[in-house]
Amino acid sequence: MRVYHGVVLKVISAPELARNLDPILKALEESGTTLIIKHHEQPAALLVRFDAYVAMLATMDYSGWERWIDEVRTAFPTTVFSPPRRPKSIVPAFIDPADIGYAPQFGQVGTSAGRRRLGEELVTMGIQLDVQQLGPVYSLVLSLAERKRALYTEDLKLAVEEALGRATPGRFALRDVQVNVQSGVSSTAEVSVSDDGRVKTETASGNGTLDAVFRAIQRVTGVQAELEDFSLAAATQGSDALGEAVVTLSQGSHVVVGRALALDVVEAAANAYVNALNWLVRPQAESPALNAPGLSGSPSDG
């Protein structure tokens, strides 16, 4: 008999089940005990309370399944087991932050094994990164894990794009943004931006939070541009979803698009605006190819 996350895992024989079916089912209903039915000393069937099974499917704690399989392997050392596959038709696949080395309750906030696991997970998604590329991606994923209970595959894909985009050289980089919002009063924003390594800070007011943020960025960078379009959407699932902001700016006939991702929509919008400015001030002869990986924005033909 073993204890797994508060649930008792017990092994019984098929004849024992047949003799005591009613009391066993009653005990199962009351206690949640998980039973493995063995036949000829090998596991033949599993009895688990239905609501517990539904809960496992709903949360799909994949690392939990693997640990549970290890417990069964201990009880049946000569049997070959494989962890169950995620039923993608039932729930979206996700990765437990603990699987990539984020388990602050155990003093782990990033491990070499977690980095390797992330790399392997990305490979299964068709994303191959070298050691230098994986570093900033892993740092961003750990940052997401600090604020999200589960990381979906979409989170990992967008984290790759965002991390590699941040590594792309640009004149401006957002350092900090703070907003002050009060009903009936104009919003104000204080923005700090690094301009070729030198940090500058400016404050501006506007008709709404984002208007104030964009005005502050224009003031601190000294780059005036027309805001042609702005959109914000949830890029991943859940109430703690990543927000993806897209900003289109223009100077005359020169039109550029900047995009960014963040859990905070104001931060996403500010980063998207700054990324668009980087395209605006970049000499067009130096603009990289549109299909280059990891770009946070791109020039537009308008």
C-alpha positions as CSV (number, residue, x, y, z in Angstrom):
1,M,0.0,0.0,0.0
2,R,1.4,3.4,-1.0
3,V,0.3,7.0,-0.5
4,Y,0.2,9.2,-3.6
5,H,-0.8,12.8,-3.1
6,G,-3.2,11.8,-0.4
7,V,-4.8,9.0,-2.4
8,V,-4.2,5.4,-1.2
9,L,-3.0,3.1,-4.0
10,K,-3.9,-0.5,-3.1
11,V,-3.4,-3.7,-5.0
12,I,-5.9,-6.5,-4.8
13,S,-6.5,-9.8,-6.6
14,A,-9.3,-10.4,-9.0
15,P,-10.9,-13.1,-6.8
16,E,-10.8,-10.7,-3.8
17,L,-12.6,-8.1,-5.9
18,A,-15.3,-10.6,-6.9
19,R,-15.9,-11.7,-3.3
20,N,-16.1,-8.1,-1.9
21,L,-17.3,-6.0,-4.8
22,D,-20.1,-4.1,-2.9
23,P,-18.0,-3.2,0.1
24,I,-15.0,-2.3,-2.1
25,L,-17.1,0.0,-4.3
26,K,-18.6,1.6,-1.1
27,A,-15.1,2.2,0.3
28,L,-14.0,3.6,-3.1
29,E,-16.8,6.0,-3.1
30,E,-16.2,7.2,0.5
31,S,-12.4,7.3,0.6
32,G,-11.2,7.8,-3.0
33,T,-8.9,4.8,-2.7
34,T,-7.4,3.9,-6.0
35,L,-7.3,0.1,-6.6
36,I,-5.2,-1.9,-9.0
37,I,-6.7,-5.3,-9.8
38,K,-4.0,-7.9,-10.4
39,H,-4.3,-11.2,-12.3
40,H,-1.5,-13.7,-12.2
41,E,0.6,-11.2,-10.3
42,Q,0.3,-8.6,-13.1
43,P,-1.9,-5.5,-13.2
44,A,-5.1,-6.1,-15.1
45,A,-7.4,-3.2,-14.3
46,L,-7.8,0.0,-12.4
47,L,-10.6,1.2,-10.2
48,V,-10.7,4.9,-9.4
49,R,-13.6,7.1,-8.3
50,F,-15.2,8.8,-11.3
51,D,-15.0,12.4,-10.1
52,A,-11.3,11.9,-9.4
53,Y,-10.8,10.6,-12.9
54,V,-12.6,13.6,-14.4
55,A,-10.5,15.9,-12.3
56,M,-7.3,14.3,-13.6
57,L,-8.5,14.7,-17.1
58,A,-9.5,18.3,-16.5
59,T,-6.2,19.4,-15.0
60,M,-4.1,16.8,-16.9
61,D,-1.2,16.9,-14.4
62,Y,1.2,15.1,-16.8
63,S,4.1,15.1,-14.3
64,G,1.6,13.7,-11.8
65,W,0.8,10.8,-14.1
66,E,4.5,10.0,-14.6
67,R,5.0,10.0,-10.8
68,W,2.0,7.8,-10.4
69,I,3.3,5.4,-13.0
70,D,6.6,5.2,-11.1
71,E,4.6,4.1,-8.0
72,V,3.0,1.3,-10.0
73,R,6.3,0.3,-11.5
74,T,7.5,-0.2,-7.9
75,A,4.6,-2.5,-7.1
76,F,5.1,-4.4,-10.4
77,P,8.8,-4.2,-11.2
78,T,8.6,-6.8,-14.1
79,T,5.8,-5.0,-16.0
80,V,6.5,-2.6,-18.8
81,F,4.6,0.7,-18.5
82,S,4.3,3.8,-20.7
83,P,2.9,7.1,-19.4
84,P,-0.5,7.9,-20.9
85,R,-0.7,10.3,-23.8
86,R,-2.5,13.6,-23.3
87,P,-6.0,13.3,-24.8
88,K,-5.8,16.4,-27.0
89,S,-9.5,16.0,-28.0
90,I,-10.5,16.4,-24.3
91,V,-8.2,19.1,-22.8
92,P,-5.4,21.3,-24.3
93,A,-1.9,20.1,-23.7
94,F,0.1,21.9,-21.2
95,I,3.4,21.6,-19.3
96,D,3.6,21.7,-15.5
97,P,6.0,24.5,-14.5
98,A,7.7,22.0,-12.1
99,D,8.7,19.9,-15.1
100,I,10.9,22.7,-16.4
101,G,12.5,23.4,-13.1
102,Y,10.1,25.9,-11.6
103,A,9.2,24.6,-8.1
104,P,9.9,27.5,-5.6
105,Q,8.3,25.4,-2.8
106,F,11.3,23.1,-3.1
107,G,13.8,25.9,-3.7
108,Q,14.0,25.4,-7.5
109,V,13.7,28.4,-9.8
110,G,15.5,27.1,-12.8
111,T,17.5,23.9,-13.2
112,S,19.7,22.3,-15.9
113,A,17.3,19.4,-16.1
114,G,14.4,21.8,-16.5
115,R,16.2,23.6,-19.3
116,R,16.8,20.4,-21.1
117,R,13.1,19.4,-20.7
118,L,12.0,22.7,-22.2
119,G,14.4,22.2,-25.1
120,E,12.9,18.7,-25.6
121,E,9.4,20.0,-25.4
122,L,10.2,22.7,-28.1
123,V,11.7,20.0,-30.3
124,T,8.4,18.1,-30.2
125,M,6.7,21.3,-31.3
126,G,9.1,21.6,-34.3
127,I,11.2,24.3,-32.7
128,Q,15.0,23.6,-32.7
129,L,17.1,26.1,-30.6
130,D,20.8,26.1,-30.0
131,V,22.3,26.7,-26.5
132,Q,22.6,30.4,-26.9
133,Q,19.0,30.8,-28.1
134,L,17.6,28.5,-25.4
135,G,19.0,30.6,-22.6
136,P,16.8,33.8,-23.0
137,V,13.8,31.6,-23.9
138,Y,14.2,29.6,-20.7
139,S,14.5,32.8,-18.6
140,L,11.2,34.2,-20.1
141,V,9.4,30.8,-19.6
142,L,10.5,30.8,-16.0
143,S,9.1,34.4,-15.7
144,L,5.8,33.2,-17.1
145,A,5.8,30.1,-14.8
146,E,6.1,32.5,-11.8
147,R,2.7,34.0,-12.8
148,K,0.9,31.1,-14.5
149,R,-0.3,27.8,-13.0
150,A,0.2,26.0,-16.3
151,L,2.1,26.7,-19.5
152,Y,0.3,25.8,-22.7
153,T,2.1,25.0,-25.9
154,E,1.0,28.4,-27.3
155,D,2.7,30.1,-24.3
156,L,6.0,28.3,-25.2
157,K,5.8,29.2,-28.9
158,L,5.1,32.8,-28.2
159,A,7.8,32.9,-25.5
160,V,10.3,31.7,-28.2
161,E,9.2,34.5,-30.5
162,E,9.3,37.1,-27.8
163,A,12.6,36.1,-26.3
164,L,14.3,35.9,-29.7
165,G,12.7,39.2,-30.6
166,R,14.1,40.9,-27.5
167,A,17.5,39.6,-28.5
168,T,17.2,41.4,-31.9
169,P,19.2,44.7,-31.7
170,G,17.1,47.8,-31.5
171,R,17.8,51.4,-30.5
172,F,15.0,51.6,-27.9
173,A,14.1,49.2,-25.1
174,L,11.3,49.6,-22.6
175,R,12.6,49.6,-19.0
176,D,9.6,50.5,-17.0
177,V,6.0,51.8,-17.3
178,Q,3.7,53.0,-14.5
179,V,0.2,54.3,-15.0
180,N,-2.2,56.3,-12.8
181,V,-5.9,55.9,-13.6
182,Q,-8.7,57.7,-11.8
183,S,-12.4,58.0,-12.8
184,G,-13.2,61.4,-14.3
185,V,-9.5,62.4,-14.5
186,S,-7.1,62.2,-17.4
187,S,-4.8,59.1,-17.1
188,T,-1.1,59.7,-16.6
189,A,1.9,57.4,-17.5
190,E,5.5,57.4,-16.6
191,V,7.7,55.5,-19.0
192,S,11.4,54.7,-18.8
193,V,13.1,53.8,-22.1
194,S,16.7,52.8,-22.8
195,D,18.0,54.8,-25.8
196,D,21.2,53.1,-27.0
197,G,21.9,52.1,-23.4
198,R,21.1,55.5,-21.8
199,V,17.9,55.3,-19.7
200,K,15.5,58.3,-20.0
201,T,12.2,58.8,-18.2
202,E,9.2,61.0,-19.2
203,T,5.6,61.5,-18.0
204,A,2.5,62.3,-20.1
205,S,-1.2,62.5,-19.7
206,G,-3.8,61.2,-22.2
207,N,-7.4,60.3,-22.8
208,G,-7.1,56.8,-21.4
209,T,-4.3,54.7,-20.1
210,L,-2.8,53.6,-23.5
211,D,-3.0,57.1,-24.9
212,A,-1.0,58.4,-22.0
213,V,1.6,55.5,-22.4
214,F,2.0,56.2,-26.1
215,R,2.4,59.9,-25.6
216,A,5.0,59.3,-22.9
217,I,6.9,57.0,-25.2
218,Q,6.9,59.6,-28.0
219,R,8.1,62.2,-25.5
220,V,10.9,60.1,-24.1
221,T,12.1,58.9,-27.5
222,G,11.6,62.1,-29.4
223,V,10.2,60.2,-32.3
224,Q,6.8,61.5,-33.6
225,A,4.7,59.0,-35.5
226,E,1.0,58.6,-36.4
227,L,-0.8,55.7,-34.7
228,E,-2.5,54.0,-37.6
229,D,-3.9,51.0,-35.8
230,F,-3.8,49.2,-32.5
231,S,-5.1,45.8,-31.5
232,L,-5.0,43.7,-28.3
233,A,-6.0,40.0,-28.0
234,A,-5.6,37.0,-25.8
235,A,-2.8,35.0,-27.3
236,T,-3.1,32.0,-25.0
237,Q,-5.8,30.3,-22.9
238,G,-7.1,30.9,-19.4
239,S,-7.8,33.9,-17.2
240,D,-4.0,34.5,-16.9
241,A,-3.6,34.4,-20.7
242,L,-0.8,36.3,-22.4
243,G,-1.9,39.5,-24.1
244,E,-0.6,40.1,-27.7
245,A,-0.5,43.7,-28.7
246,V,0.0,44.9,-32.3
247,V,0.8,48.6,-33.0
248,T,1.0,50.1,-36.5
249,L,2.8,53.4,-36.9
250,S,3.5,55.6,-39.8
251,Q,5.8,58.6,-40.9
252,G,4.6,59.7,-44.2
253,S,4.6,56.7,-46.5
254,H,6.8,54.7,-44.2
255,V,4.5,52.2,-42.3
256,V,5.8,49.8,-39.7
257,V,4.2,47.2,-37.4
258,G,5.4,46.3,-33.9
259,R,4.1,43.4,-31.7
260,A,4.7,42.2,-28.2
261,L,3.5,39.7,-25.6
262,A,3.0,40.1,-21.8
263,L,0.6,39.1,-19.1
264,D,-0.1,42.8,-18.4
265,V,-1.9,44.4,-21.4
266,V,-0.3,47.8,-20.7
267,E,3.2,46.3,-20.7
268,A,2.4,44.5,-24.0
269,A,1.0,47.6,-25.6
270,A,4.1,49.7,-24.5
271,N,6.5,47.1,-25.8
272,A,4.7,46.8,-29.1
273,Y,4.9,50.6,-29.5
274,V,8.6,50.6,-28.7
275,N,9.2,47.7,-31.1
276,A,7.4,49.6,-33.9
277,L,9.6,52.7,-33.2
278,N,12.7,50.5,-33.6
279,W,11.5,49.6,-37.1
280,L,10.7,53.2,-37.8
281,V,14.2,54.5,-36.9
282,R,16.1,51.6,-38.4
283,P,17.6,52.4,-41.8
284,Q,15.5,50.5,-44.3
285,A,18.6,49.1,-45.9
286,E,19.4,47.4,-42.7
287,S,16.0,45.9,-42.2
288,P,16.2,42.1,-41.9
289,A,14.2,39.7,-44.1
290,L,10.5,39.4,-43.2
291,N,10.8,35.7,-42.5
292,A,13.7,35.9,-40.2
293,P,12.9,34.2,-36.9
294,G,12.3,36.0,-33.6
295,L,11.3,39.4,-34.9
296,S,9.1,41.5,-32.7
297,G,7.8,43.5,-35.6
298,S,8.1,44.1,-39.3
299,P,7.9,46.8,-41.9
300,S,4.6,47.0,-43.7
301,D,3.8,48.0,-47.2
302,G,0.8,49.8,-45.9
